[in-house]
Amino acid sequence: MTIKVALKHHTAYHFDRPVTIGPHIVRLRPAPHSRTPISAYSLKIQPKNHFINWQQDAFGNYLARIVFPEKARQLVVDVELIAEMTVINPFDFFLEESAEHFPFRYGEQEQIDLAPYLRIHENGPLLQRYLGSINLKRQQTANFLVEVNSKLQQHINYLIRMEPGVQSCEVTLEKKIGSCRDTAWLLVQILRHLGLAARFVSGYLVQLTADQKSLDGPSGPEQDFTDLHAWAEVYVPGAGWIGLDPTSGLFAGEGHIPLSCTPEPSSAAPISGATDKCEVEFKHSNQVLRIHEDPRVTKPFTEDQWQSILRLGDEVDQQLEQQDVRLTMGGEPTFVSIDDMEGAEWNIAALGKDKRRLAGELLLRLREKFTSGAVLHYGQGKWYPGEPLPRWALSAYWREDGEALWQDNKWLADEATDYQLTSADAHQFIQA
């Protein structure tokens, strides 16, 4: 299922008097390798009297070179685009056999091609100390990249820093705080010290509110959000460029829309240029709007849509009844694990280390959700061919009129508690 969003990015420079505006470079068009589908894009510039030429820089990024023939009191850049937020699996890649495990070496031709992305710019003592804390033992490359990225995210706190430019690695490591630009550049230098080609990425970050609250971690933003962002990409043979976001500690996904990818941050600035000396009032805003989204498991039909479906179902039932068509239907939900999707108990086995326990917890939660005063029954259910015993059937029964069948839940044993009871206790209970 796809959510289609419209992104609007407004940047305005208001000058205190008419000034000469030198040629400007605008790097605000999604890069050719963006994995998020972009179905529409527009760039509008004020003042209207200008010349614009679309180009690609030495690294393949799109850029608009804009020339202004007359003085003006403002410079306004408006970007609008439509993106399809199709879920992207950032681990959907195959590695060359030579690069499946870290450390690895690039081929001779690759080293020539990647030379700008292997150049080390910083080599301070704090950076060397941090490099010494990284586990360099032979391991799967994907796991190594996950560890390096998440380790840096935990080490550096995030700060919104409006000042232009990028901090040095030493400053970021000393303060243990930095903007997305600072942390991205630090990660680029770390990767290069480790022998991995890396580049700096400037782009848009789109974060949409989750349909449902997460059960085992942060649920993300409370409102749909977009802004300019920065992260890093590392080149691994077989996979190509892989996006790593050290601000979040995650790999880049559908919400990461790259605009410019370069060996150094200065070449990826969203807007660069000069004007006459003057006083400037700077304004900017970013907005993301959902313009289409399909119903899905986590966000199904609206109430009106459900009512329409139910009315149609009633009409079908009436026609079936009128024509004496008698049908029966059976069905059951199939549960899978959020953190053990490959486990046998969630695919082929009747039980495992977690399924029975989680089923009991779910039964208690459903009891509280549906009713009060329900009586619980733990018994046998379906008996599948080839299995030695029937499967467990956990049931909750209650009266529709609300009358309690079970008065006090404290008399129901907690399966997770060992009460030290014996067969003698069971016999006494039966005889009571």
Secondary structure, 3 states (H helix, E strand, C coil): CCEEEEEEEEEEEEEEEEECECCEEECCCCCCCCCCCEEEEEEEEECCCCEEEEEECCCCCEEEEEECCCCEEEEEEEEEEEEECCCCCCCCCCCCHHHCEECCCCCHHHHHHCHHHHCCCCCCHHHHHHHHCCCCCCEEHHHHHHHHHHHHHHHCEECCCCCCCCCCHHHHHHHCEECHHHHHHHHHHHHHHCCCCEEEEEEEEEECCCCCCCCCCCCCCCCCEEEEEEEEEEEECCCEEEEEECCCCEECCCCEEEEEEECCHHHHCCEECCECCCCEEEEEEEEEEEEEECCECCECCCHHHHHHHHHHHHHHHHHHHHCCCCCCCCCCCCCCCCCCCCCHHHCCCCCCCCHHHHHHHHHHHHHHHHCCCCEEEEEECCCCCCCCCCCEEEEEECCCCCCCCCCCHHHCCCCCCCCCCCHHHHHHHHHC
